[in-house]
Amino acid sequence: MVNESAVVVFDDARAVANAGVMLPALLAGRLGLEALVDDCVDLGDRPGAANPGRKVMTMCSAMVLGADCIDDCDLLRSGQTAAVLGHRVAAPSTLGTFLRAFTFGHVRQLDRVLGLALERAWAAGAGPGDQRLVIDVDSFVGEVHGYKKQGAGYGYTRQLGYHPLLATRADTGEVLHIRLRKGSANTSRGMLRFCEELIARVDRAGATGQKLMRTDSGFWAKKTFVRLDRAGWQFSIGIRMQPHVRALVEAIPEDAWATLEDYPKTSIAQIAETTIGDFRMIVRRVRTLSQQGELLPSWEHYPFATNRTDDLQIVEAEHRQHAVVELAIRDLKDQALAHFPSGKYNANAAWTVIAAIAHNLLRWTQKIALPDATTRTARTLRAPTSTAAWSPTTAATPQTRSWSRPSVPPRPARRKAPGRSTASARTSRGCRRRRRPRRPGRGR
């Protein structure tokens, strides 16, 4: 029988419920993120403009622990959590005023912080150096609820929300660039400008090796092809089956198709190549082997354009790995981007960039401090596992997060006065036990 009147009370004022946050907080301090925000973000005389670094770091620390709304940042003020963060914690009401003070230009200042933080983290050992860098670009719909969300609209999913555009690093999942867009924005809206900023950001961060960009057919544009090729980047971008593309596919000889042996056994897949304009076009066609698929057998075609000169099967296999971008999107939606907390568009745009910084802190912590360990993704505070009590039994389950381990910071050691014994040191601090006064008429 469950006692519903039972109340759990922590009677230790030094307890820290999420001691694992010390690792990302330590890395943020070493990267100088708070001072970086103070230098880059200037809100002028707008309300909430003071101490932007402290407020951004408060949101980053809370997002690392799974905060997905402004009120969740109050988690950092419980117990002695603030003592292990390395920065002062701002109240949720202060953070709301701070976010609502942002304009488009201020969001661009915050976006510069993301780029400079990337440079510092890569210089500290998290970057690819002269190794190959694979970047995946994609967009997703962040659902919102209510009628007072500025910029929210209905897109291709027919869900009310925003339509952010982001670029991620394939091997680590860190967010290299992100931009919030209106919910009704077309998938390819702003892609050319986004690519130009991404190219400059990656070069400034110190990536000197070969770069490859992968996207799906939503970002197909000849201007994008030309811009990436001029920058010396390789690209692998999907193409929609428009009439002229379909004609090119149908012109491929039947004996040019090669069967993929590593494809799932529920389907049969074949690949071939041709050209579209000045670039190479590779086509994968798939037929389902189920009973229903055999009633009306037909091929589904998936073409993409590339400027790569590698072997056909290698290029096609690596293009399919573009799906790893969904893992980064899943992590963002499991954390801060589960919600867009404000009714102001620019406030939500700033929240999106801060969410990317917090997400990268987790990735950089693993890359730099814990290269051989698997860092579990922080879930939102509303997840059922976050409300369960911690115990040694549940600590080993896959649902337990590395950052949410309770702990008690050690007390500082007492310093012994030089040249004095322990007893004399206690005496000097007034800790000698007082003698009981004698009663009148007793003794001498």
RODO-2510 file (C-alpha; in nm, 4 decimals, decimal comma):
residues 444
     n   res          X          Y          Z
     1     m     0,0000     0,0000     0,0000
     2     v     0,1365     0,3411    -0,0989
     3     n     0,1339     0,6163     0,1611
     4     e     0,0245     0,9203    -0,0400
     5     s     0,0884     1,1544     0,2507
     6     a     0,4602     1,0758     0,2615
     7     v     0,6879     1,3688     0,1849
     8     v     1,0537     1,3381     0,0856
     9     v     1,2704     1,5969     0,2608
    10     f     1,6416     1,6657     0,2088
    11     d     1,7820     1,7786     0,5424
    12     d     2,1373     1,8407     0,4203
    13     a     2,1859     2,1993     0,3096
    14     r     2,5013     2,1002     0,1210
    15     a     2,3341     1,8395    -0,1026
    16     v     2,3665     1,8783    -0,4813
    17     a     2,0997     1,6917    -0,6752
    18     n     2,2808     1,7132    -1,0119
    19     a     2,6486     1,6890    -0,9292
    20     g     2,7385     1,5768    -1,2817
    21     v     2,6813     1,9302    -1,4061
    22     m     3,0236     2,0130    -1,2614
    23     l     3,1937     1,8694    -1,5728
    24     p     3,0160     2,0883    -1,8320
    25     a     3,0390     2,3832    -1,5925
    26     l     3,4139     2,3331    -1,5583
    27     l     3,4542     2,3174    -1,9360
    28     a     3,2424     2,6311    -1,9804
    29     g     3,4685     2,8089    -1,7335
    30     r     3,7826     2,6962    -1,9142
    31     l     3,6385     2,8155    -2,2457
    32     g     3,5477     3,1503    -2,0888
    33     l     3,1885     3,1427    -2,2116
    34     e     3,0495     3,3865    -1,9540
    35     a     3,3077     3,6521    -2,0401
    36     l     3,2555     3,5782    -2,4094
    37     v     2,8840     3,6520    -2,3823
    38     d     2,9547     3,9705    -2,1861
    39     d     3,1863     4,0884    -2,4643
    40     c     2,9601     3,9989    -2,7583
    41     v     2,6044     4,0629    -2,6375
    42     d     2,5045     4,4234    -2,5710
    43     l     2,1339     4,4901    -2,5159
    44     g     2,1886     4,8597    -2,4551
    45     d     1,9487     5,0165    -2,2056
    46     r     1,6709     4,7625    -2,2616
    47     p     1,5137     4,5927    -1,9566
    48     g     1,7176     4,2955    -1,8390
    49     a     2,0310     4,4047    -2,0255
    50     a     2,2674     4,3741    -1,7287
    51     n     2,4988     4,0735    -1,6851
    52     p     2,4143     3,8834    -2,0062
    53     g     2,6908     3,6299    -1,9470
    54     r     2,5508     3,5232    -1,6117
    55     k     2,2009     3,4825    -1,7548
    56     v     2,3084     3,2880    -2,0616
    57     m     2,5194     3,0536    -1,8488
    58     t     2,2257     3,0009    -1,6112
    59     m     2,0132     2,8847    -1,9030
    60     c     2,2965     2,6717    -2,0437
    61     s     2,3509     2,4942    -1,7114
    62     a     1,9793     2,4307    -1,6721
    63     m     1,9504     2,3045    -2,0310
    64     v     2,2351     2,0612    -1,9705
    65     l     2,0166     1,9137    -1,6963
    66     g     1,7149     1,8961    -1,9264
    67     a     1,5372     2,2294    -1,8767
    68     d     1,2892     2,2982    -2,1562
    69     c     1,1220     2,6136    -2,0240
    70     i     1,2253     2,9231    -1,8310
    71     d     1,0776     2,8077    -1,4998
    72     d     1,2867     2,4889    -1,5131
    73     c     1,5975     2,7032    -1,4616
    74     d     1,4904     2,7385    -1,0970
    75     l     1,6333     2,3871    -1,0517
    76     l     1,9783     2,5424    -1,0185
    77     r     1,8760     2,7305    -0,7034
    78     s     1,7988     2,4151    -0,5070
    79     g     2,0447     2,2919    -0,2468
    80     q     2,4050     2,3839    -0,3181
    81     t     2,3881     2,3363    -0,6951
    82     a     2,4843     2,6982    -0,7564
    83     a     2,8074     2,6438    -0,5604
    84     v     2,9454     2,3996    -0,8217
    85     l     2,8529     2,5949    -1,1358
    86     g     3,1208     2,8630    -1,1357
    87     h     2,8701     3,1428    -1,1999
    88     r     2,5862     3,3118    -1,0181
    89     v     2,2371     3,1833    -1,0906
    90     a     1,9681     3,4200    -1,2179
    91     a     1,6008     3,3853    -1,1255
    92     p     1,3537     3,2608    -1,3907
    93     s     1,1687     3,5931    -1,3901
    94     t     1,4960     3,7710    -1,4666
    95     l     1,5697     3,5287    -1,7509
    96     g     1,2283     3,5907    -1,9062
    97     t     1,2853     3,9665    -1,9060
    98     f     1,6310     3,9109    -2,0539
    99     l     1,5036     3,6979    -2,3438
   100     r     1,2217     3,9362    -2,4294
   101     a     1,4783     4,2164    -2,4677
   102     f     1,6340     4,0500    -2,7734
   103     t     1,5934     4,1835    -3,1248
   104     f     1,7125     4,0212    -3,4471
   105     g     2,0467     4,1997    -3,4188
   106     h     2,0955     4,0812    -3,0614
   107     v     2,0236     3,7232    -3,1696
   108     r     2,2993     3,7618    -3,4283
   109     q     2,5324     3,8711    -3,1472
   110     l     2,4451     3,5542    -2,9610
   111     d     2,5020     3,3552    -3,2791
   112     r     2,8537     3,4993    -3,2873
   113     v     2,9063     3,3581    -2,9385
   114     l     2,8218     3,0124    -3,0756
   115     g     3,0855     3,0526    -3,3480
   116     l     3,3560     3,1809    -3,1115
   117     a     3,2799     2,9063    -2,8601
   118     l     3,3234     2,6559    -3,1418
   119     e     3,6641     2,8031    -3,2217
   120     r     3,7789     2,7777    -2,8587
   121     a     3,6489     2,4226    -2,8132
   122     w     3,8111     2,3002    -3,1336
   123     a     4,1384     2,4669    -3,0341
   124     a     4,1158     2,2832    -2,7000
   125     g     4,1056     1,9438    -2,8720
   126     a     3,7454     1,8875    -2,9838
   127     g     3,7993     1,9904    -3,3457
   128     p     3,8727     1,7774    -3,6517
   129     g     4,2016     1,9537    -3,7288
   130     d     4,3256     1,8347    -4,0674
   131     q     4,0916     1,5350    -4,0671
   132     r     3,7864     1,5065    -4,2873
   133     l     3,4794     1,6962    -4,1680
   134     v     3,1314     1,5718    -4,2621
   135     i     2,8457     1,8177    -4,2053
   136     d     2,4753     1,7375    -4,2263
   137     v     2,2224     2,0154    -4,2891
   138     d     1,8556     1,9620    -4,2127
   139     s     1,5482     2,1309    -4,0699
   140     f     1,2749     2,0233    -3,8324
   141     v     0,9422     2,1458    -3,7017
   142     g     0,9390     2,2494    -3,3364
   143     e     0,5778     2,2250    -3,2286
   144     v     0,4190     2,5007    -3,0201
   145     h     0,0768     2,5413    -2,8662
   146     g    -0,1313     2,8546    -2,8344
   147     y    -0,2319     3,1427    -3,0564
   148     k     0,0106     3,4092    -2,9304
   149     k     0,3388     3,2678    -3,0604
   150     q     0,4932     3,5210    -3,2964
   151     g     0,6100     3,3595    -3,6195
   152     a     0,4519     3,0206    -3,5539
   153     g     0,2792     2,8683    -3,8538
   154     y     0,1833     2,5499    -4,0337
   155     g     0,4451     2,3829    -4,2516
   156     y     0,4785     2,0547    -4,4374
   157     t     0,3887     1,8522    -4,1262
   158     r     0,0643     2,0498    -4,0786
   159     q     0,1644     2,1106    -3,7178
   160     l     0,1754     2,4559    -3,5616
   161     g     0,5333     2,5464    -3,4815
   162     y     0,8651     2,6934    -3,5913
   163     h     1,0924     2,5618    -3,8657
   164     p     1,4597     2,5873    -3,7536
   165     l     1,7493     2,5221    -3,9905
   166     l     2,0638     2,3623    -3,8494
   167     a     2,3997     2,2130    -3,9466
   168     t     2,5552     1,9350    -3,7379
   169     r     2,8874     1,7538    -3,7320
   170     a     2,8307     1,3921    -3,8300
   171     d     3,0792     1,2179    -3,5984
   172     t     3,0094     1,4121    -3,2777
   173     g     2,6573     1,5504    -3,3248
   174     e     2,7533     1,9042    -3,2208
   175     v     2,5599     2,1920    -3,3735
   176     l     2,7803     2,4080    -3,5953
   177     h     2,5126     2,6573    -3,6979
   178     i     2,1424     2,7073    -3,6272
   179     r     1,8803     2,9578    -3,7342
   180     l     1,5184     2,9859    -3,6198
   181     r     1,2647     3,0459    -3,8985
   182     k     0,8920     3,0997    -3,9175
   183     g     0,6778     2,7889    -3,9137
   184     s     0,5526     2,8534    -4,2664
   185     a     0,9050     2,8923    -4,4097
   186     n     0,9960     2,6746    -4,7054
   187     t     1,2592     2,4108    -4,6336
   188     s     1,5240     2,5803    -4,8500
   189     r     1,4549     2,9348    -4,7327
   190     g     1,7806     3,1145    -4,6476
   191     m     1,9942     2,8127    -4,7419
   192     l     2,2467     3,0037    -4,9550
   193     r     2,3169     3,2626    -4,6827
   194     f     2,3264     2,9833    -4,4261
   195     c     2,5924     2,8003    -4,6312
   196     e     2,8046     3,1129    -4,6673
   197     e     2,8035     3,1707    -4,2918
   198     l     2,8739     2,8028    -4,2244
   199     i     3,1711     2,7964    -4,4638
   200     a     3,3250     3,1022    -4,2961
   201     r     3,2587     2,9683    -3,9449
   202     v     3,4193     2,6303    -4,0088
   203     d     3,7253     2,7932    -4,1667
   204     r     3,7674     3,0295    -3,8712
   205     a     3,7368     2,7380    -3,6299
   206     g     4,0451     2,5762    -3,7809
   207     a     3,9119     2,2850    -3,9876
   208     t     4,1736     2,2448    -4,2609
   209     g     4,0818     1,9002    -4,3962
   210     q     3,8345     1,7994    -4,6638
   211     k     3,4732     1,9064    -4,6007
   212     l     3,1616     1,7240    -4,7150
   213     m     2,8074     1,8604    -4,6845
   214     r     2,5078     1,6269    -4,7038
   215     t     2,1450     1,7348    -4,7301
   216     d     1,8163     1,5921    -4,8511
   217     s     1,6193     1,7039    -5,1558
   218     g     1,4532     1,9901    -4,9689
   219     f     1,7702     2,1991    -5,0105
   220     w     1,8283     2,1296    -5,3799
   221     a     1,9372     2,4497    -5,5602
   222     k     2,1913     2,5126    -5,8325
   223     k     2,3207     2,8212    -5,6489
   224     t     2,4041     2,5997    -5,3513
   225     f     2,5923     2,3564    -5,5766
   226     v     2,7981     2,6356    -5,7286
   227     r     2,8737     2,8040    -5,3934
   228     l     2,9966     2,4849    -5,2269
   229     d     3,2006     2,3842    -5,5303
   230     r     3,3628     2,7283    -5,5448
   231     a     3,4559     2,7024    -5,1752
   232     g     3,6292     2,3690    -5,2368
   233     w     3,3704     2,1674    -5,0454
   234     q     3,2368     1,8322    -5,1522
   235     f     2,8594     1,7980    -5,1461
   236     s     2,5981     1,5270    -5,1645
   237     i     2,2523     1,6823    -5,2036
   238     g     1,9264     1,5049    -5,2816
   239     i     1,7219     1,5908    -5,5909
   240     r     1,3456     1,5848    -5,6340
   241     m     1,1988     1,3703    -5,9115
   242     q     1,0919     1,6541    -6,1373
   243     p     1,0039     1,5758    -6,5024
   244     h     1,3495     1,6507    -6,6444
   245     v     1,5139     1,4491    -6,3651
   246     r     1,2788     1,1574    -6,4274
   247     a     1,3718     1,1685    -6,7962
   248     l     1,7409     1,1439    -6,7056
   249     v     1,6729     0,8475    -6,4773
   250     e     1,4681     0,6635    -6,7385
   251     a     1,7499     0,7109    -6,9909
   252     i     1,9909     0,5041    -6,7778
   253     p     2,0509     0,1645    -6,9470
   254     e     1,9140    -0,1370    -6,7597
   255     d     2,2546    -0,3073    -6,7509
   256     a     2,4044    -0,0039    -6,5718
   257     w     2,2187    -0,0785    -6,2477
   258     a     2,4222    -0,2531    -5,9762
   259     t     2,2554    -0,4351    -5,6848
   260     l     2,3454    -0,3328    -5,3282
   261     e     2,4366    -0,6404    -5,1237
   262     d     2,4320    -0,4626    -4,7852
   263     y     2,0723    -0,3386    -4,8178
   264     p     1,8000    -0,4766    -4,5833
   265     k     1,6601    -0,8081    -4,7036
   266     t     1,3020    -0,6749    -4,7018
   267     s     1,3823    -0,4748    -5,0161
   268     i     1,6021    -0,4866    -5,3205
   269     a     1,8079    -0,1794    -5,4075
   270     q     2,0129    -0,0928    -5,7116
   271     i     2,2287     0,2082    -5,7946
   272     a     2,3461     0,3749    -6,1148
   273     e     2,4812     0,7120    -6,2191
   274     t     2,4455     0,9768    -6,4858
   275     t     2,4999     1,3526    -6,5051
   276     i     2,2813     1,6541    -6,4353
   277     g     2,4294     1,9757    -6,5707
   278     d     2,7952     1,9929    -6,4726
   279     f     2,7649     1,7543    -6,1795
   280     r     2,7378     1,3838    -6,1182
   281     m     2,3956     1,2384    -6,0371
   282     i     2,3673     0,9068    -5,8528
   283     v     2,0331     0,7269    -5,8353
   284     r     1,9191     0,4563    -5,5967
   285     r     1,6045     0,2635    -5,6862
   286     v     1,4264     0,0464    -5,4293
   287     r     1,1551    -0,2172    -5,4606
   288     t     0,9765    -0,3638    -5,1580
   289     l     0,9628    -0,7452    -5,1467
   290     s     0,6495    -0,7723    -4,9325
   291     q     0,3355    -0,9440    -5,0587
   292     q     0,1567    -0,6147    -5,1104
   293     g     0,4598    -0,4699    -5,2889
   294     e     0,4643    -0,7614    -5,5310
   295     l     0,1036    -0,6977    -5,6362
   296     l     0,2053    -0,3754    -5,8099
   297     p     0,5842    -0,3999    -5,8430
   298     s     0,7480    -0,0654    -5,9085
   299     w     1,0731     0,1146    -5,8338
   300     e     1,1077     0,4132    -5,6011
   301     h     1,3919     0,6397    -5,7161
   302     y     1,6140     0,8508    -5,4883
   303     p     1,8594     1,0649    -5,6893
   304     f     2,1210     1,3026    -5,5507
   305     a     2,3838     1,5304    -5,7048
   306     t     2,7485     1,5349    -5,6020
   307     n     3,0839     1,6710    -5,7102
   308     r     3,2739     1,3772    -5,5593
   309     t     3,4876     1,1525    -5,7798
   310     d     3,5059     0,8513    -5,5461
   311     d     3,3724     0,5055    -5,6210
   312     l     2,9983     0,4878    -5,6870
   313     q     2,9128     0,2544    -5,3989
   314     i     3,1195     0,4555    -5,1468
   315     v     2,9541     0,7838    -5,2413
   316     e     2,6039     0,6324    -5,2273
   317     a     2,6632     0,4572    -4,8935
   318     e     2,7950     0,7751    -4,7295
   319     h     2,5018     0,9754    -4,8618
   320     r     2,2600     0,7380    -4,6861
   321     q     2,4419     0,8071    -4,3578
   322     h     2,2992     1,1583    -4,3707
   323     a     2,0232     1,0158    -4,1495
   324     v     2,2488     1,0599    -3,8422
   325     v     2,1389     1,4241    -3,8328
   326     e     1,8101     1,3012    -3,6887
   327     l     1,9953     1,1919    -3,3740
   328     a     2,1076     1,5487    -3,3073
   329     i     1,7548     1,6755    -3,3717
   330     r     1,6194     1,4153    -3,1315
   331     d     1,8640     1,5275    -2,8616
   332     l     1,7679     1,8926    -2,9051
   333     k     1,3993     1,8075    -2,8805
   334     d     1,4660     1,5953    -2,5723
   335     q     1,6237     1,8974    -2,4066
   336     a     1,5640     2,2692    -2,4472
   337     l     1,3840     2,2654    -2,7831
   338     a     1,1013     2,0496    -2,6555
   339     h     0,9310     2,3869    -2,6133
   340     f     0,9784     2,7449    -2,7269
   341     p     0,8951     2,9218    -2,4018
   342     s     0,8149     3,2792    -2,5057
   343     g     0,5473     3,4434    -2,7129
   344     k     0,8115     3,6716    -2,8689
   345     y     0,9801     3,5424    -3,1840
   346     n     1,3239     3,6908    -3,1101
   347     a     1,3146     3,5567    -2,7548
   348     n     1,2587     3,2084    -2,8951
   349     a     1,5363     3,2667    -3,1498
   350     a     1,7765     3,3504    -2,8663
   351     w     1,6554     3,0450    -2,6716
   352     t     1,7331     2,8299    -2,9790
   353     v     2,0942     2,9518    -3,0026
   354     i     2,1473     2,9047    -2,6279
   355     a     2,0074     2,5514    -2,6620
   356     a     2,2704     2,4811    -2,9287
   357     i     2,5477     2,6086    -2,6985
   358     a     2,4241     2,3859    -2,4138
   359     h     2,3991     2,0883    -2,6497
   360     n     2,7559     2,1481    -2,7658
   361     l     2,8803     2,1681    -2,4068
   362     l     2,7641     1,8104    -2,3576
   363     r     2,9346     1,6998    -2,6790
   364     w     3,2579     1,8840    -2,6019
   365     t     3,2647     1,7458    -2,2480
   366     q     3,2542     1,3956    -2,3883
   367     k     3,5072     1,4710    -2,6616
   368     i     3,7616     1,6454    -2,4388
   369     a     3,7105     1,5200    -2,0837
   370     l     3,5504     1,1773    -2,1337
   371     p     3,6715     1,0454    -2,4707
   372     d     3,6226     0,6798    -2,3716
   373     a     3,2891     0,7145    -2,1911
   374     t     2,9351     0,7235    -2,3250
   375     t     2,7544     1,0363    -2,2107
   376     r     2,3816     0,9821    -2,1810
   377     t     2,1668     1,2591    -2,3193
   378     a     1,9879     1,4763    -2,0639
   379     r     1,6117     1,4311    -2,0841
   380     t     1,3624     1,7024    -2,0111
   381     l     1,2572     1,7649    -1,6522
   382     r     0,9081     1,6452    -1,7406
   383     a     1,0312     1,2967    -1,8338
   384     p     0,8980     1,0236    -1,6031
   385     t     1,2501     0,9100    -1,5160
   386     s     1,3427     1,2525    -1,3805
   387     t     1,0827     1,2342    -1,1039
   388     a     1,1920     0,8952    -0,9740
   389     a     1,4021     0,8834    -0,6595
   390     w     1,7652     0,7972    -0,7063
   391     s     1,9016     0,4833    -0,5504
   392     p     2,1985     0,2523    -0,6112
   393     t     1,9588     0,0127    -0,7836
   394     t     1,8282     0,2644    -1,0354
   395     a     2,1680     0,4267    -1,0865
   396     a     2,2760     0,1554    -1,3289
   397     t     1,9663     0,1563    -1,5479
   398     p     2,0012     0,2940    -1,9019
   399     q     1,7462     0,5663    -1,8259
   400     t     1,9600     0,7242    -1,5540
   401     r     2,1452     1,0343    -1,6690
   402     s     2,5121     1,0929    -1,5953
   403     w     2,4540     1,4557    -1,5006
   404     s     2,1769     1,3875    -1,2462
   405     r     2,3756     1,2049    -0,9815
   406     p     2,3231     1,3453    -0,6290
   407     s     2,6291     1,4331    -0,4276
   408     v     2,7501     1,6320    -0,1317
   409     p     3,0533     1,8572    -0,1858
   410     p     3,3284     1,7854     0,0667
   411     r     3,3784     2,0274     0,3515
   412     p     3,6971     2,2321     0,3344
   413     a     3,9671     2,0953     0,5649
   414     r     4,0213     2,2824     0,8893
   415     r     4,3500     2,4599     0,8964
   416     k     4,5659     2,3964     1,2018
   417     a     4,7278     2,7061     1,3447
   418     p     5,1087     2,6836     1,3053
   419     g     5,2927     2,5903     1,6231
   420     r     4,9782     2,4959     1,8124
   421     s     4,8297     2,1659     1,9036
   422     t     4,4747     2,0701     1,8169
   423     a     4,3595     2,1400     2,1717
   424     s     4,5182     2,4844     2,1789
   425     a     4,3630     2,5620     1,8376
   426     r     4,0197     2,4757     1,9698
   427     t     4,0870     2,6887     2,2761
   428     s     4,1819     2,9874     2,0636
   429     r     3,8489     2,9619     1,8792
   430     g     3,6579     2,9735     2,2051
   431     c     3,5678     2,6046     2,2043
   432     r     3,6953     2,5229     2,5571
   433     r     3,4235     2,3660     2,7676
   434     r     3,3145     2,5994     3,0444
   435     r     3,3381     2,4715     3,4031
   436     r     3,0221     2,4451     3,6058
   437     p     3,0177     2,7151     3,8759
   438     r     3,0520     2,5945     4,2336
   439     r     2,7624     2,6094     4,4701
   440     p     2,7894     2,8518     4,7658
   441     g     2,9188     2,6954     5,0868
   442     r     3,1125     2,4151     4,9206
   443     g     3,4821     2,3776     4,8810
   444     r     3,7374     2,6046     5,0339
***
